[in-house]
Amino acid sequence: MNATGPDRAITEEVSGLIERVTFHNEENGFCVLRVKVRGHRDDVTVLGSLPSVTAGEWLEAEGWWVRDKEHGLQFKTRLMKTVPPTTVEGIERYLGSGLVKGIGPVLAKKLVGRFGAEVLGVIENRVAELQSVDGIGPKRRQRIEQAWQEARQIREIMLFLHSHGVSTSRAVRIFKTYGEQAIEKVRSNPYVLAKDIYGIGFATADQIAQKIGIPRDSLDRARAGIDHVLLDATSDGHCALPLEKLKLTAVKLLEIPEGTIEQALSHMLTSGSLLLEEIDGDALIFLPHLRKAEESIAAKIKALAQAPMIYPPIDFEKAVTWCQQRTGKTLAPSQREALKTVLENRVVIITGGPGVGKTTLVNSILTILRAKKVKCLLCAPTGRAAKRLTETTGMEAKTIHRLLEIDPGTGRFTRNESNLLACGLMVVDETSMVDVLLMHSLVRAVPHRCGLVLVGDVNQLPSVGPGTVLHDLIESSIVPVVRLTEVFRQAANSRIITNAHRIRRGQMPDMTGADPGSDFHFVEREDPEKIAATLIKLVHERIPERFALNPIRDVQVLCPMNRGSLGVRELNTALQQVLNPAKPGQASVERFGWRFQIGDKVIQTENDYDKDVFNGDIGIVERIDSVEHEVTIRFDDRLVRYDFGELDEVALAYAITIHKSQGSEFPAVVIPVATQHYMLLQRNLIYTGITRGKRLLVLIGQRKALGIAVHNDRPQRRYSGLLTSLRRDR
């Protein structure tokens, strides 16, 4: 045996028992294994690629020996395959390694002790016999049987994906979505993956399609590509795309002639799977459900706005005097005018920045109308925003999803035009965050005899989802808009609030000689490495010491973007190392590019109706169970369990994007600003970030980058038809 390079003509074959899986990357299959190889006294390190691998399996590999400077002699494989173990020793390790939910090392030992080398056959074919083992009753036996079948099917999906050169990390999600029909479903139309499976993009689905022989210039591929371009545009906030832009993007994506794209488009328009409409001189292509949602919003808002008043008679002056005595808050002239507008109109928008008295106004509205026996419902788009609304009003506020009673099985709302909400007034807070689809679902369920008050700050970032609903409703002028601009005395003492208003007006924040007790600080650093180092020291040491804040629970880093040395990914890894370092022997799990440990702060990244957790919810990892393959996360007062394969729904949250922070407030906020974020340096972004801080706001970085953001008031245009629908036939 000689150590040689990979250019060696003759390869060797080795086989042996996999003692330990040192490393396995589910994205590309690369693994580092410790193997008990025949003819070798010590375990051998084997490097190669496998879709899935478990300790205890038998490995057969073909490759060559190399000597690594750091790790010594290793076997680098060209081909490798595994087969289930046949020895008692291998089977025990195989079963106890976490392959099957519910079977850990202790139970594996018991099972092998009872059935010996036959145990895998017993689980596969004679599962009832498991009940003869101490500690296994009917329920546990059933769970083991189910987990065994699930593990087998997931491994089959992994092998299928791997054979088509595709990452296997989403195998669990594919199985949970399609069940036993998974491989058949993907074979018949690989493009369903890009639509149905979170985290799988068009390129991955297209790769499988090419491998199974779908022609590059087929109309099916062209239609799937067009669908993808339009769906992808919704993540940039668009409800539609101009025809020419859509064609250019599809040609670039698919690398096929424009004629094929035009042919596919023609079919899709004829069949009604796409809509073409001219809006403001642009020929726009819509996904039909988005255009219908826009038209439905416009029709409902206009119908509500034009309907007669439904509130009982109110003597305004008496009501204001009584309300002020009741709440102990004197209304400013601007607030009195705003209150009068709300009580005299069916639909009203209240907008304004921080500290302008939106909360006092909303409380006054609720106090007066509830005294008149009007049933009021309160909602907001996120859990944190709803919780804050509850705290400020003393009334229960729900997320829009919970208010509309989501059906976890279908993802549809049970409240709609056939099952209306029971209320005389609906108050929606943080309306700037509400996208077209959510607003459509909400207004469908609002009864015709109901007032609607939409509260929000139109200068913040628009919704993450498609559309600019609040902006379009204000621009349309079809409903009264109350603009609160007066910053009240208490709020005027906060430099966070005064600087937020300066930024809103396009002025640089006042950064001159802030005293140590100030709530707003700018720490100037030019070099990105120094910005990162200062940020970590501030979060880890200086802020917790000076302000008596918990660095994990109370301090939130907000980033303009995900990538780069000052992006979410890099900063999360660095902050995790100092705020929650790995402890010897403590359980952890690595999935989807993150390492999760007990005590980690995490954020939900998509709506999960089954779990009743929503995009933007922040929690703490409480438990990791490697036998049950489960991570338990606490969100406020609720514990939620995640299968290891579902951890693509969460990410570390020591740092999150400013977009993800919408609707939330944090005791302390730290924001890095640098020209590496150039593409996203916009006024509404930095304004939104600054208004998330309650007690403390620290900007760290380059004055030039902050200046670019403050002076850039040209947010990207979002293609939509809502404003046109609102203005039509006024």
SULQUI-V382530 format. One record per helix or strand of 2 or more residues. SS is the DSSP state (helix for helix, strand for strand). FROM is the first residue (numbers start at 1). TO is the last residue. If there is no record, write none. Layout:
SS,FROM,TO + SS,FROM,TO
//
This chain:
strand,12,24 + strand,30,37 + strand,44,49 + strand,58,68 + strand,72,83 + helix,88,96 + helix,105,125 + helix,127,132 + helix,138,163 + helix,171,188 + helix,192,196 + helix,202,211 + helix,219,234 + strand,240,242 + helix,243,254 + helix,258,271 + strand,275,279 + strand,282,286 + helix,288,306 + helix,316,327 + helix,333,344 + strand,347,352 + helix,358,371 + strand,376,380 + helix,383,393 + strand,397,399 + helix,400,403 + strand,406,407 + strand,412,413 + strand,425,429 + helix,431,433 + helix,436,444 + strand,451,456 + helix,469,476 + strand,480,484 + helix,489,492 + helix,495,504 + strand,520,524 + helix,528,547 + strand,555,559 + helix,568,579 + strand,588,591 + strand,594,597 + strand,601,604 + strand,618,625 + strand,630,635 + strand,638,643 + helix,644,649 + strand,650,652 + strand,655,657 + helix,659,661 + strand,666,673 + helix,675,680 + helix,683,690 + strand,693,701 + helix,703,711 + helix,722,727
//
